[in-house]
Amino acid sequence: MSDFLSPILEWINAHPDLSGLAVFLISAAESIAIIGTIVPGTVMMTAIGTLAGAGVLPLWSTIFWAMLGAVVGDSVSYWIGYYFKDRLHYIWPFRTHPNLLATGERFVHKHGGKSVFIGRFVGPVRALVPLVAGMLGMQPLRFTIANVLSAIGWAPAYMLPGIALGAASLELPPDIAVHAILMLLLVGLFIILCLWIIRKLFLLISSKINQGLTRFWNNLQTSRFFFPIASALKHYNPKKTYGQLSLLFYFVIVSCLFLYLATYVYFHGPQNISINNFFFHFFRSLRTPDTDIIMLYITTLGEAKVLLPIMAILFSWFAWTKHWRTAWHVFALAAITIICIAFFKNLLHTPRPWGIVESPSGGSFPSGHATYSIVFFCGLGLLLTKACKQHFRRFFYSLAGIISIAICVSRLYLGAHWFTDILGGVLLGSAILMLVVLSYNRQSEKQINPFGLFSTICIAVLLCYSIYFSLNYQKLKHNYAQVDWPIHTITLNSWWLQKGDHLPRYRINRFGFAQQLLNLQWIGKLTDINDFLLKNGWETPPKTDWITVLHRVSDVQSAEHLPIVSPLYLDKKPVLVLTKHTYKKLIVLRLWKPDVIIKTSNQNLWVGTVEIVPRTYSWLFKPNRSNNVNLSAAVLFKIFPKDDNIKEMKINNTRRRHGERQSMVLIKPKKLL
């Protein structure tokens, strides 16, 4: 392979002015039937991407010529198949290898119009799909659209590893650049493997459940005592009656899970459940003003005052079009949802999380937004899939799922609900929807006009959403604004002796766990602290760029660069970060403003950590290795501050195994008594 590739790449490197033509021919040849199975296009495109990333070839024009070549190559294959039709079976090499066309035909029949797009990225059939598509008579316009769109995605995707390697080689030594790219590829392959395993496990579990339900259904039909249950589960289509049993099975499972979760939350309290605090702290750490506005737009989609009027409009439309059965089931869906949410909120009356200016009224469990979003959007998805053709169903299911998930995430992000509230709302909404669908499927309904239904939904959503959001935007923005942690006041003496309540002792990470001892605490002005440390050998670290990210990801000299994700305290980033080389290692100092103030002091208290910068994967290979620094004034300063008192002490770190004692340094102005 290298003997074949090297002369071509050397020629391209020596004649960059003709590189576009060379890239076009290679890309086209790789896409033409039969020729594409001989030409090592994948390897060559990656190699060309390396030259483009290194600046030897112009990047954008190289990608353009690769796209154009892919379009032309597939078009040539398509028109060959379109011209010869079934005569291809009698032309070499298909005459002697009929399995080639058979493989392509199976792929096209399985994926239909999407086969041209998907086949571009599937190695064994990539060069055959356009040929077979033409042979089977796919419409030219349909083929051309799929051909162009797939080429736009294919060329950059196949060249991207090479582009990244070439660009990295300009900034990093070759061995480090290769290591970084290999790490990224391995991580990507690992994620793909995990997704494949999860899919296979899901299919295996589903098949086992279906086998058990099949046996149970057969017993129901033959049983004299339980035959009424089978009769109650009938479907208007006798071939689908068994599906009613599956739906009933999942309804029972989901309902039991919801009741168990409600009981657990009621007796333990949502604020005492670890996963609730995990998500609460995590989303607080992500909040930004711009993202807040986006989440307000999303969360409004799940408001009852938006969705219930839409359901009323749909009820009227179904009644007007004489789809009375559908209309009354839409009404039942809304009524049952309202009753269930009100019942469980008043029964459990769980407190909402703190952290926003004004929380919504009523109990927290279950989340009304999550329940309404599942009932409404997934219910609409089911109605639209019944009205539309088969190939639109996946789109509507996916759209309903994405909107519902987005609304649930927005509630967690804005701090209006605990995670268990969202999970309870999803379970309750799913149970209600399955119950109504069980009833709806018992009798047939005349065909619904898909265009009329879709138009009514769009107009109703746009109208109700716009009116509600325009009238309530300022109120929503104010109510969901984030508030800081409560401030506690402590005396100077209790802080200096580290005794009493509300001491800032440990750093709370972005998941709500006390993780690290705050081994440096300093009273003073932040600007003065920064200037004094800079005079004592500390340095301001450079801003994180993509080279730093490559070092951290590949673990090559990663301890010379700060971690990509900054540690948090009280869900906020440090206000001061400095680094210093000592002990032949890089140590980092971080300071935060705590949730306490010192009584009788007009200066702020700053708390922080001083630790060794860890290597990226040191936790994996040396789990017992500590990054703690035996902190002392000598580590911090070359010249000791004359106007400050410094106290070095040992603290029992209860977050460490066996109550390990760890050093702490306290600094305060001498004028503070």
N, C-alpha and C positions, 0 to 999 in steps of 0.2 A: 504493500500500500504506500509506504513512504517513498519507494523508488518511483512510483507513478505520480505521487503528489508533488514531490520536491521540484522537479523541472518546471511544472506548471506554476507553482508559487514563486519560484525564482524568476520566471519570465514576467509574471505580473509585477513583482517587486522592481524589476529592471525597466519595465515599460508602464509606468503609472498612467500615462496619457491614454493607453489603450485598455486600462483596467476595466472600464465600464463595459466594453464589448466582451471582454473575457468573462466577467461576472454574469452578463446576460446569457452567454452561450452555455456556461456551466449550469446556471439555474434552469434554463430551458431544457437542456439535455437531461437533467435530473428529473424533470416532470413528464417527459415523453415516454409513452409505453415502451416496454422492453429495454430501451436505451437507459431509462432511469434505474433499472435493476442492475445495470453494469457500472454506471458512473457513480462513484462514491460521493454523491452530492452533499450528504449531511456533514461528512468530515471536511469536505472542501469549503462549504459555506462557513463552517466554524473557523477554519484557517483564514479565509478571506476576512471574516469579522475581526480576527486578531490583527491583521494588517491595517484594517480601518480604525480599530481602537488605538493602535499605536501611532496613528497619524501618517502612515505610509500611503494610504489611499483615502480619498475624501469620503467621509462617513455617510452623509445623506444621499449623495449621488450613488454610492455603492449600494445602499439599501434600495434606492429607487430602481436601479438596473436589475437587482435580484428579484424585486416584485414583478417587474415587467417580464423578465425571463420566465418566472413561474406562471404568469398568466398566459403567455404565448405557448409555453410547453404543454400546459393542460388543454389549451384550445386546439392545438395540433392533434393531440390524442383524441379529443372529443370529435373533431370533424372526420378523422379517420374512421372512428367507430360509426359515426352518423352516415358516412358514405357507404361503407362496406356492409353494415348491418350484420345479418346472420352469416354472410360469406366469410366473416372472420374465423369461424370455426374450421374452415377448410384452408386457411392460410397459415404458413409457417410463422411462428413456432407453435401456434395454438392447435394446429392439426396434430402435432406429436405430443403436446402437453395440454390437453383439454381442461385440466384442473385449474389452470391459470384463469381462464374466463369464468369458470364455475365459481371460483373464490370471489371474483369481483362482482358477479351477479348476485350472490348471496348477500354480500355487503350492501349493494345498492337496494335490493329488495327489503332488507332489514331496516335501513335508515332513510329510505326514500330520498326526498329532495335535499336533506341534510348530508347525504353521503358524500357529495362533492366537497363540502366544507370540512367534514370530519376526516375524510380519506386523505386530505392533504397532510395531516399530522400523524397518520398511521402508516408506518414503514412498509409492511408487507403488501399493502394494496394501493399505496400512494400513486404509483404510475399507471395502475390498471383502472381505477374508478372513472376517470374522465373518458377512457376508451369505452368502457361498458355503458356509461351514461349515454354516450352517443349511439351505441349499438341498440340500446333499449328505447331510443326515441325521446329522451328528455328534451323539453322545449329549449331552444337556444338562449332565450332571454333568461330563463330560470337558471340555466347552467352558468351563463356569463356572470350573473350577480353573485352566485356562490363562489365562482372561480376568482373573481376580483377580491371579494371580501376575505376569502381564505388566504390569498397571496399576500394581502396587506398584513395579516397576522403571522403568516408562516415565515417570511423572510427575516423580520426582526427577531423572531423567537429563535430561529436556528443560528442566527449570527450573534445573538446576545452574549453567550458564554465567551466567544472569541473577542467580541468588542470589550467586554469587561476585563478579560485577561490582557488584551493589548493596552487598554487605558491604565490598568494597574501597573504594567511593566514600565510605564513612564515615570511613576512615582515611587515604586517599590523595587527591591531587588527581584530578579526573576524567580528565585526559589520561593520567596515569600508570596509573590503574586500567584504562582501556581498553587501554593498551599491554601491561600485564601479562596481561590475559585473552587478548589476541590472540596473545601469545607462547605461552601454554599451549595454545591451540587449534592453532597452527601446529605445535608439537611433537607434539601428538596426531595430527594429520593426517600428519605426516612418518613417524611410527611405523607408522600404518596403511598408508601407501604402501609402506614398506619390506617389511612383512609380505606385502602383495599381490604385490610383485615377486618375493619369495622363493618364494611359492607357485606363481606362474606359471613360474618357472625350474625348480622341482622337477617340475612336471607336464610341462614340455617335455623335460627330461632323461629322465624316466621313459618318456615315449612313444618317444623315440629308442632307449632300451635295449630296450623291448619289441619295437620293429620289428626290431632286430638279432637278438634272441632268436628271433623268429618265423621269420626266414630260416634261422637256424642249426638250429632244430628241424625245419623241413621238410627240410633237408639230411640231418640225422641219420636221419630216418625212411626216406628214399629211398636212403641209403648202404648198400652191402653190408657194408662193414668196420665202420662205427660203429653199425649197427642194434642190437647188444647193449647199447650205452649207453642208447639210447632205450627198450629193453625194461626195463633196470634202473631207469629213472626212471618207470615206470608208476605211475599213480594208480588207486585202486580205482574211482574215477569217471572213465571215459574222457574226459569233457568237461573234466576238470581236470588231465589228464596234462601239458599244456603248463606248468602252474604249477609242476610239479616241476623243470623245467629252470630256471625263474626262481629258484627256491629254491636250486638247485645253483650257479647263477651267483653269487648273493650269498654263499653259503657259501664259495666259492673266493676271492672278493674280500675277505671279512672275515678269512678264515684267512691270506691273504697279508699283509694289513695288520697282523694280530697278530704274525706272524713277523718282519716288518720292524721293528715297534716294539720287540719283545723284543731283537732284535739291536742296535738303536740304543741302547737303554737299557743293555745289557750293556757295550758298548764305550765309551760316553760317561760313564756313571754318572748316576743320577737327580738327584743333587745339583748337577750341572753343566749341567742343562737349564733354560733360562730360564723356560719356562712352568711348570715345577715350582716354582721359587722365587717366581714371580708369584703362584700360588695359595696357596703356603705362607704368605707374608707377608700376603696379603689376608685369609685366614680367621683368622690369628692376631689381626689387628686387630679382628675382629668379635666375638671371644669375650666372653661375659658369663656370670655364674653361672646365671642363669635359662635362657639359651639352651643352656648346657651340658647341663642336665638334659633338655631337650627332645630334644637330639641323642643323648643316651644311650638314650632310649626308642626313637628311630628306628633307631639303629645296631644295637640288639639284634635287630631284625627280620631282619638279614642274617647273624646268627651261625650258623655251621655246626652248633653244638650245639642250635640251635633248629630249623633248617630240615630237617636230616637226620632227626630223629625224626618230624617232620611227614610227610616223604616215606615213611617206613616205615609210618606209620599209613595213608596213602593207598594204598600198595601192598597192605596187608592188606584195606582196604575194597574195592578193585577185585577182589582175589582172592575175597573173600567173596561179591561180587555177580556172580561168573563173568565179569568183564571181564579175562580173562587177558592178552590182547594189550596192553591199556592198562597193566595192572599191571607187566608185564615191561619196558615202555618207561619207566615211571616209575623202575623199578629201574636200568635202563641209564642213564637221565639222571643219577641220583645217583652211580652208580659211575664213569661217564666223567668227571664233574665232579671227584670226589675225586682220581682218578688224574691228571688234567691239572693241577690246581692243585698237587698235591704234586710232580709232575715238574718243572714250570717254576720253582717256588719253589726247589727244591733245585739245579736246573741253573744258574739265574742267580744266586741268592743275593744279590740287591741289598739295600743297606742301607735301613733305614727313616728317615724324617725325625726329627730330634731335636725337642724342645720339649714333650714330655709326660713324666710321672713314669716310666712304664714302658710301653714299646712292646710290642705283641703279638710273640710269638715267631715265628721263621721269617722267610724272605725277604719282601721288600716287593712284588715284581712276580711275578705279577699280583695284584690285590686279590681275596682270597677272598670278601669281602662283596659286591663288585660282581658277581663271577662267579655266586655262589649266588643273588643277588637276580634277575639276569636269567633264569637257568635256572629258578628256582622260580616266581617271581611271573608272569613272562611265559608259562611253561609252563602254569601254572594258568589264566591268561587264555585260552590257546588251548583247553584242555579245557572250560572253562565256555562259551566261545562255540560250541563244537561241540554242547554239550548243550542250550543255550538257544536261544530264538528270535532272529531276525535283529536286531530293534530293541534287544536287550540287548548286542550285541557291542561296540559302540563304548564303552559304559560299562565293560565288563570290560577292554578294551584300555587305556582311559585310566587306570583304577584301577591296573592292573599297571605301566604306565609311570610313574605318579606315585610309587608306592611304591618302585620301583627307583631312580628319580632321587633321591628323598629319602635313601635309604640311601647312595648314592654321595656325595651332598653332605655327609652326616653324617661320612663317613670323612675327607673333606678338612677339614671344620670342626674335627674333633677332633685333627687332625694325625697320624693313624695311617697315612696313605698319601700318596704323591706323586700328582700329577695323571696322570702316565703309568701308574701302577699301576691307577687307576680306569679309564682308557681301555683298558688291556690286559685288565682283568677284563670290561668290557662287550663287547669284541671276542671274547674267548674264550668267554664265556657265550653270546653270540649264535651263534657257530659251532657249539658243542655242541648248542644247542637246534635249530638248523636241520638238523643231521645226524640227530638223533633223529626230528624231524618228517618228514624224507625217508623214513625207514624206516617210521614209523607210518602214513603215507598210502598205502603199497603195498597194504594189505588193509583191508577195511571192518571196523568194530567195531559191535556192536549198540548201540542207543541207550542213553546213560547217563542215569540219573535226575537231572535238574538239582538238584532240592531235596535229594536225598540227598547228592550231591556237595558242594553248597554248605554244607550243614549239617556234613558231616564236616570240611571245610576249616576252617570257623569254630571248631568245637570243638577240633580239633587245634592250630590256631594259638593260640587262647586258652590251652589247657592247657600246651603246651610253652613258650610265651612267658612266661606268668606264673610257672611254676616256675623257669625259668632266671633271669629278671630278679630275682625275690625272693631267690634264693640268691646272686646275684653283683652286686647293685646297688652295695654299698659298695666292693667290689673294683674294679668298673668306674669308679666315681666317683673313686677314688684314682688308678688307673692313667692315666686320661685327663685328669687335672688338668694345667693348663698350667704350665710352669716358665719363669722369666725367663732372659734371655740370660746367658751365662757372664760373670763379672766378671773384669776384668784389672786388674792393679796397675801403675802407672807412677810414676816419680819426679817430684817437683815440678820439678826442673830440666829434665827432658826435656819436660814439659808447657809450661813457661814459654818454652822455646826452640822448641817445636813440632818436636822431632826424636825419632825412635825409633819403636817399634812400638805398635800398639793405641791410637793417638791418636784421639779422637773428632773427626774432621775433617769428615765429610759427614753430612747427614741422609738416612737410608734411608726411602723413602716406603712406602706401604701395599702396593706391588707389588714391593718388594725391590730397587729401583734407587736408587743414590746420586744424589740429585737436587740438593741445595742445600748450600752451604758453611755450616757452623755458625760464623757470624762474631762471636758473643758467647760467651765462656766465663768463668765467674765462680765463685770459691771463696768460700763463705760460707753463712750460714743463710738459708733461703728466706724466712722471715718478715722478716728484716732487709733483704734485697734488695727485697722487695715494698714495705716501708714507705719505704725510701730513694727508690725510683723514683717512688712516689706524691707525695713531697715535691718531686720535680723535674719535675712537669708531666705525668707519665704518669697514665692513667686506667684504671679497670677497665671493660671494654666491657660494654654491656647484654646480657642473655641473648637468644639468638636466638628470635624469635617469627615468626608467619606474615607479618607486615608486612616483616620483614627478608628473608624468603624471597622475597616478591614482588619486592622491589627487586633481589635478586640474579638472579632468573630473568628479569626484564624488562630488566635493565641500565639502569635509571633511577637515577642517583646511586648505583650499586652500590658504587663505591669508598668510600662513606661507611659501609659496613657490611662486617663480616668475612665471608669465604666461609662457606657453609652447612656444608661438610665440613671439619673441622679437620685440618690437616696432622699426620702422625704421625712419630715417631722411635722406632726399635726396637719398632714395632707398638703404641705407646702415645701417648695424647693428651698435650699439654703440661700441666705442673703449674702454670704461671703464664702468663697472657696479659694484656698491657697494651697500650693504644693511646695515640697522641699525634699531634697535628696539628703538622706541621713541613713546610717547603718547600711550603706551601700544599696539602699532601696529608696523608692519614692514613697513619701508619706503625704497624706492629704488632710487638711484642716477644713472643717465645714462648721458654719455657725448659723443658728436659726433664732428667731424671736419666739420665746416660749409663751405659754398661756398664763404666766404669773408676772406680777410686778412686785418690786420691793417697797415696802412701806417706808416713808420718810426719805426716799431716794428720788432725786430728780433725773437720774440717768437710768437707761434701760439695762436689763439683764439679758445677756446673750448666752445661749447654751449650744454646745457642739460636740463634735467628735474629732479625734486625731487618730488615724489608723494607717496601716500599710496598705497601699493600693494592691488589691488582689489580682492574680492572673485570672484570665477568663474562666478556665475550667479547673482551677485549683480545688474547688469544692467537690469536684467529681472524683479526682484521683487522690486527694489528700483531705478527706472529710474532717479530720480532727485538727487540721492546721488552723491556727488562730491568726487573725490579722491585727490583733491588739498591739498597741504600743505601750511600753512601760513609761507612761507619760510623766514628765517632770519639767520643771522650769528650764533645766539645761537643754532639753529637747526643743523647747519653744523659742528660747532666746539665746543670743550671743551676748547681748547687753541687757541686763535686767532693768526693768522699769523702776525709776527712782520714786515715782509718785504713787505706786501701787503696792498693796500687800499681796503676797502670794502664799497660798496654803496648799501643801501637798498632803494627800491623805489616801488611805486604802478603804475601798468600799466592797462589801459583800455583794457580788453580782449574782442575784438570785436567778437570773435568766441563764446562767451557766451551770453546767453539771457540777455537783458537789459544792455549790456556793462559792465558786472561785472568787478570790479577792483581786480587785482590779484598781489601778491607780487613778486618781482624779486630781485635777488642779483647779483651784478656785482663785480668782483674781478680783480685787476690789480696790478702789481709790483709798488712800490712807486717810483722806479727810472724812470718809464715812466711818463713823464709830459704831 
